[in-house]
């Protein structure tokens, strides 16, 4: 039987969500007008077809704009969906993981075996905190104890109450439907699918951990995925870690974080100017607050100055001993403090690469991988206090962001607006020393008062 070659159909319009039934009928009408103009070869028919085609194109563009405008309004408060919408409009594709072909270790040797590369990256990432701590000690031999800046001490101790199956069930129900998992291959999707079955057993496990003040070691193993930042691909510093923790461990972290947050909120430990990592707070509120301060300064004829500070490797350089001392001063004592100490100590990680099984490395300084659910308020070098000098000088901290207002002081303007003063190289201790100088030399008690000290 002879084969009949099918003619290629004309390219159909993709079934986009903004293509309505009326636009589809108009597309069919345009096709008919095109056929008619092709057969008749009439100038009038071609002009009719082109006018209709132009009108249809404008209609489709307006329908597309209206569709995305409505979605942007709908997703206005959801950052994840908003960025997904932006990537869809800009047709930006997600970059696939690039295989690391080779690395240069600290001795200058080129590594090409998967296990050697993974172990080299693992050792580099886990040693960052210790190196930065040693460097800070060498530069600041007489550094002030960070706890000296904490003026408020909570006398009542935190009560770490047990959890329940219903609380665990609600917590699992609120998890994102992520399919990424740690080394145990258990993700949030599996937890949500088996929620009603595993909640009673997790209640027994978590309550036993609270009673014994032990955070299971299996929950503290992080699988690290190196993500290329830019630069030389063979440079170890060109990669940043993405840590994947066990989903059950992160669930336990969330329950502990909820109890710690309630304790801190009950005793008014958190500053009202801390907008990040807090419920009902956001960076949008911080922007509004700074905007109001700027308008206030304009009305009062005051000058404004903003300073942006960034602590390099903030999570990697956290000292566990300082952090535990800070928690104890805030009322976390006894079993609660022992549990947080167990959570911090003995953390380990491995770098996944090439399907090999690299060695484990212990994280001595890092609080926990950035993927953790524990609140950022545990950070001992975080600025959660506020210094407010009435009528003359005000300082409000926004996680590394400082806002100043002052009225023509030559001492202040001489430093902040001097070309020799480089804020990019100004560390947090240096900045605090500058402010201490202002407090001694400028503030003599007649211009204002210091209402709080920085907590870092």
VEXROKE-843208 format. One record per residue: z, y, x of N, C-alpha, C in turn. Coordinates in steps of 0.2 Angstrom, whole numbers, plus 5000, padded with zeros to 4 digits. Example, Ala and Ser with C-alpha at 12.3 -4.5 7.8 and 13.67 -1.06 7.14 Angstrom:
503949725066503949785062503949845066 503549895064503649955068503950005064 
//
This chain:
500049945004500050005000500050065004 499550115003499550175008500150215006 500450245011500950295011500750365009 501050395004500850465002501350515006 501050555009501450605013501650665008 502350675007502650715003502550785006 502350835001502250905004502950935005 503050975010503651005011503851065006 504451055002504651104997504851165001 504751214997504851285000505651285001 505851325006506551335007506951365001 507451324999507851344993508351394996 508551434991509151484993509751444993 510151444998510751414999511251424993 511651374991512051384985512651424987 512651484989513151524991513651544985 514251554986514751574980514551634977 514251684980514051744976513351744972 513051684973512451674969512551654962 512551704957512651684950512051654947 512151634941511651604937511051654936 511251724935510751774934510351784940 510651784946510251784952509751724953 510051664951509651604952508951614947 509051634941508551644937508051704940 508351754943507851804946507451774952 507751724955507451694961506851654958 506951614953506351584950505851624947 506051684944505551734942505151764948 505451774954505151794960504651744962 504851684962504351634964503751624960 503851634953503251634949502851694950 503151754951502751814953502351804959 502651774964502351764971501751714970 501751664966501251614964500651654961 500851694956500351734952499951784957 500351814961499951864966499551824970 499751764973499351724977498651704974 498751684968498151654964497651714962 497951764960497451824958497251864963 497651874969497451914974497351984972 497752004966497752074964498252114967 498052174968498452224971499052244967 498952244960499452264956499952204955 499752144955500252084955500652084962 500352104968500752104974501252154974 501052214971501552274971502052254966 501952224961502452204956502952154959 502652104963503052054966503552084972 503252134976503652164981504252204978 504052244973504552284969505152234967 504952184964505452134961505852104967 505552084972505852054978506352104981 506152164982506652214985507252224980 507152234974507652234969508152174969 507852114970508252054970508652054977 508352074982508752074989509352124988 509252184985509752234985510352204980 510152164975510652134970511052084974 510652044978511051994982511552024987 511352074990511752104995512452134991 512352164986512852194982513352144979 513052084977513452024975513851994980 513551994986513951964992514452014994 514352084994514852124996515452124991 515252124985515852124980516252054980 515852004982516251934983516751944988 516551964994517051975000517552024999 517352074995517852134994518452104990 518252064985518752034980519151984984 518851944989519251894993519751934997 519551995000519952025005520552055001 520452074995521052094991521452044989 521151984988521551924986521951894992 521651894998522051875004522351925008 522451985005522752045009523452025012 523851985009524551975012524551905016 523951865016523951805019523551815026 523851815031523451835038523051775039 523251715038522851655040522151655036 522251665030521551665026521151725027 521551785029521151845030520751835037 521051805042520651795048520051745047 520251695043519651645041519151675038 519251725033518751765030518351805035 518651835039518351885044517851835049 518151775051517651735055517051715051 517151705044516651675040516151735040 516351795039515851855038515451865045 515851865050515551875057515151815060 515251755056514951695058515151675065 515751695067516051675073516351605073 516051565078516251495078516851485082 517251435081517851415085517551385091 517851405097517651375103517951305104 517551265106517751195107518151185114 518551135114518951125120518451115126 518551145132518151135137518551095142 518151045145518450995149518651025156 519251015159519351045165519050995171 518551015174518250975179518650965185 518951025188519351015194519851075194 520351065198520851115199521051125206 521251175208521551195215522251195215 522651145218523351155218523651205223 524251205223524651265227524451255235 524251195237524151185244523451195245 523051205240522251215242521851155241 522151105238521751045238521451045231 520851015231520451015225520550945221 520750945215520950885211520450875206 520150815205519650795201519850735196 520350695198520550645194520950675188 520950645182521250665176521950665177 522250615179523050615180523250665185 522950675190523150725195523050795193 522550805189522550875186523050885181 523250835177523750845172524450855175 524550815180525250825183525250885187 524750915190524750975193524851035189 524551035183524651085178525351075175 525551015174526251005171526751035176 526751025182527251045187527151125188 526551155187526551225188526851255182 526751235176526951265170527751255169 528051205172528751195171529151235177 528751255182529151285188529051365187 528751385182528651465181529351495180 529751465176530351495174530851505180 530851445184531351445190531051495195 530451505196530151555201530351625199 530251635192530351705190531051725190 531551675189532251685190532451695197 532151655202532351675209532051735211 531451755209531251825210531651885208 531851875201532351925198532951935202 533251875204533851875208533851915214 533251895218533151925224533052005224 532752025218532652105218533252135215 533652105211534252135207534852095209 535152105215535752065217536352085214 536352155211536952175208536752185200 536352145197536152155190536752145186 536852185181537352185176537352125172 537852095170537852035166537552055159 537052025156536752035150537252045144 537852005145538252005139538752065139 538752105144539052165144538752215139 538152205138537852255133537952235126 538252175125538452155118539152185116 539252235112539852265111540152225105 539852195101540152165095540252095096 540852065095540951995096541251975089 540951915087541151885080541751835081 542251855078542851805078542851745074 542551745068542451685064541951645067 542051585067541551535070541051515064 540451495067539951465062540051395060 540051385053540151325050539451295049 539351235052538651205052538751145047 538551165040538651115035538051065035 538251005032537750955032537150975027 536650935028536050945024536050895018 535550895014535450845008534750825008 534650775004533950755003533550804999 533850834994533450884990533250944995 533750965000533551025004532951005009 532950935011532450915015531850905011 531850885005531250885001530950945000 531351004999531051064998530751095004 531051085010530851105016530151075018 530151005017529450975018528950995013 529051015007528551035002528251105005 528651145008528451215010528051205017 528051155020527651145026526851155025 526551185031525851185030525551125031 524951115028524551055028524151045035 524551045040524251045047524150965049 523650945052523550885054523650875062 523850925065523950925072524650885073 524750845078525350805078525550805086 526150785087526450775094526250715096 526650685101526450625104526650565100 527050575094527150525090526650515084 526150555084525550555079525750565072 526350595071526550605064526550685063 526150695058525950765057526250785050 526250855048526450875042526150845036 525550825036525150795031525550725029 525750695034526050625033526750635030 527050685032527750705029527750725022 527250765020527150785013526950725009 526550675012526350625008526850575006 527350565011527950525010528550555009 528550615006529150665005529750625002 529550604996530050574991530350514994 530050474999530250415001530650425008 530450475012530850475018531450525018 531450575013531950625013532650595013 532850545009533550515010533650485017 533250455020533350425027533350485032 533050535031533050595035533750625034 534050625028534650655027535150615031 535150555031535650515035535550535043 534950535045534850545052535050615054 534850665050535050735052535850745052 536150725047536850725046537250695052 536950635054537250605060537150645066 536650675067536450715073536950775073 537050805067537550865066538250845068 538450785065539150755066539250745073 538750715077538850695084538650755088 538350805086538150865090537650845095 537150805093536650785097535950795094 535550825098534850835096534450775099 534150735096533850675099533350695104 533350655109532850665115532150655113 531950615109531350605107531050665103 531450705100531250765097531050825102 531250815108531250865113530650855118 530150805116529650795121529050835118 528750875122528150915120527550895123 527050885119526350875122525950935123 525750955129525551015130524751015131 524451055128523651065128523551125132 523251125138523051185141522451215138 522551285137522051325134521751375139 521151375140520851425145520851495143 521151535147521251605145520651655148 520351635154519851675157519951675164 519451685168519451695175519151625178 519451615184519251555188519551495184 519051445182519351385179519751335183 519651345190520051305194520751335196 520851395194521551425195522051405190 522651385192523151355188523351415183 523351475185523551525181523051545176 522551515175522051535170522151495164 522651455163522751415157523451435155 523451435148524151445145524251385141 524951365140525051295136525151305129 524851255125524951255118525351185117 525951195115526451145115526451115108 526351045107526451015101527050965101 527450985096528150945096528150895090 528550845090528550805084528750835078 528450825072528550855066529250845063 529550785064530150775062530650825065 530550825072531050865076530950945074 530350965072530251035070530551045063 530550995059530950995052531651005053 531950965058532650975059532851045062 532351075067532451135069532451195064 532051185059532051225053532651235049 532951175048533551175045534151205049 534151195055534651225060534551305060 533851325060533751395060533951425054 533851395048534151425042534851435042 535251395045535951405045536151455050 535851455056535951505061535751575058 535251585055535051645052535551675047 535751625043536251655038536851675041 537151645046537751665050537651735053 537051745056536951805059536851865054 536551845048536451895043537151915040 537551865039538251875036538651925040 538651915046539051965051538652025053 538052035050537652095052537552105060 537352045063537252045070536552075071 536052055067535352085068535352155067 534952185071534752255070534352275064 534452325061533952345055533252365058 533252375064532552395067532252335070 532452275069532152215071531652185066 531052195066530552175061530252115062 530252085068529852025069530351965068 530051905066530451845065530951845060 530951885055531451895050531151895043 531451865038531251855032531251925028 530651945025530552005021530452065026 530252045032530152095038529452075041 529152135043528452115046528252175050 527752165054527452225058527252285054 527052265048526752325044527352375042 527952345041528552385040528752425046 528652395052528752425058528252485059 527652475058527152535058527352585053 527552575047527752625043528352665045 528852625048529352655051529252705056 528752685061528552735066528152795064 527752775058527352835055527852885052 528352865049528852905046529152955051 529352915057529652955063529153005065 528552985066528053035069527953095064 527953085058527853135053528553185053 529053155054529753185054529753235060 529553205066529453245072529053305072 528453295068527953345067528253405063 528653385058528953435053529453475057 529853445062530353475065530153505072 529553495073529253525080529553495086 529653425085529853385091529253355094 529353335101528853295104529053225103 528453185104528553115103528253075109 528553015110528352975116528452905114 527952865115528052795114527952755121 528352705121528352655127528252585125 527752555128527652485126527952445132 528352395131528652355137528452275135 528252245140528052175139528452135144 528852085142529152035147528651985149 528451975155528051925157528351855156 528051805153528251735153528951735149 529051775144529751785141530051715139 529651675136529951605134530151565140 529751575145529851525151530351545155 530651605155531151635159531751645156 531951605151532551615147533051565151 533651595152534151555155534651525150 534651455150535051425145535751445145 536051455151536751475151536951545148 536451585149536551655146536551655139 536051615136535851605129536451575126 536751525129537351485125537951535125 538051575131538651615131538551675125 537951695124537751745119537951715112 537651655111537851625105538551615103 538951595109539651585108539951655106 539751705109540051775108539851795100 539351765098539151785091539451735086 539951695088540251655083540051575083 539551565087539251495087539751455092 540151415089540651375093540751305091 541051265095541251195093540651155092 540651115087540051075086539351105086 539351165083538751205082538451225089 538951245093538751265100538551205104 538851145103538651085107537951065104 537851065098537151045096536651085098 536751155099536251195102536151185109 536751175112536651155120536251085120 536351045116535950975116535250995115 535151035110534451055109534051085115 534451125119534151165124534051125130 534551075132534551035138534150975137 533850955143533450895143532750895140 532450955139531850955136531350935141 530750905139530250875144529550885140 529050885145528450895142527950855147 527350845144526750815148526150845146 525650855150525050885149524550825147 524250835141523750785139523050805142 522750755145522050765148521750705150 521150695148520750635150520950575147 521350565142521650505140522150475144 522350505150522850475154523550485152 523950445155524650455154525050485160 525050555160525350585166526150585166 526450605171527150605172527450655168 528150645166528450695162528850745167 528850805165529250855169529750885164 530350905167530850935163530851005163 530951035158530951115157531651135158 531751165164532451185166532651255163 532151305162532251375160532051385153 531451365151531151375145531651355139 531751405134532151385129531851325125 531151335124530851285120530051305120 529651255119528951275119528851325113 528251365114528151415109528051395102 527851325101527751295095528351285091 528951295093529551285090529751325084 530151305079530251345073530951375074 531351365080531951405081531751485081 532251525078532051595078532051625084 531751685085531651715091532351755092 532751765087533351795088533851765093 533651705096534051665101533951695108 533351735108533151755115533651805118 533951785124534451835126534251895129 533651905130533351965133533052005128 533051985122532752025116533152085115 532752145113533152205111533252205104 533852195102533952195094534452245092 534652285097535052345096534652405095 535052465093534652525093535152585095 534752625099535152685101534852745098 535352775094535052835090535452895092 535152945095535553005097535353055092 535853075088535653125082535453195085 535053225082534753295083534453305090 534453255094534153275101533753215103 533953155103533653105107533753035103 533253005101533252945097532852885100 533152825100532752775103532852715098 532252685096532252625092531852575095 532152515095531752455099531452415094 530852395095530452355091530152305096 530552255098530352205102529852225108 530152265112529752285118529352355116 529552385111529152445109529752505108 529652555112530152605111529852675108 530252705104529952765101530552825103 530252875105530752935107530552995104 531053035102530953105100531353155104 531153205106531553255110531253325109 531653375111531453445110531453475117 530853475120530753515126531253505132 531553445133532053445138531653435145 531753475150531453465156531553405160 532253375159532353315163531953255160 531953255153531553205150530753205151 530553265150529853275151529653265158 530053285163529853275170529753205172 530053155169530053085170529453055166 529453065160529053035155528253055156 528253115158527553145158527353155165 527653135170527453135177526953085179 526453105182525853055184526153005189 526753015192526952965197527352915193 527552925187527952875183527452825180 527452765182526952705180527352665175 527252675168527552625163527352555164 526752545166526552475167526952435172 527252465176527652435181528352445180 528552465175529252485173529552425170 530052395173530352335170530952355165 531152305161531652325157532352345160 532552315165533152345169533052415171 532452435174532252495177532252545171 532052525165531952575159532652585157 533152535157533852545155534152595159 534052585166534352635171534152705170 533452715168533252775166533652805161 533752765155534052795149534852805151 535152765155535852775157535852845161 535352865165535352925168535352985163 534952975158534853025153535553035149 535852975148536552985145537053015149 537053005156537553045160537353115161 536653135162536453195164536353245158 536053215153535753255148536253265142 536553205140536953205134537653215136 537853275135538553295136539053295131 538853265125539253265119539153315114 538753365116538553425111537853415108 537453365111536853355108536753295103 537253255104537153195099537653145102 537653085099538053025100537752965101 537952915104537652855105537952805100 537652775096537852735090537852665092 537452645097537452565098537152565105 537252505108537052485115536452435114 536052435119535452385119535752315120 535452265116535652195116535152165119 535152145126534652105129534852055134 
//
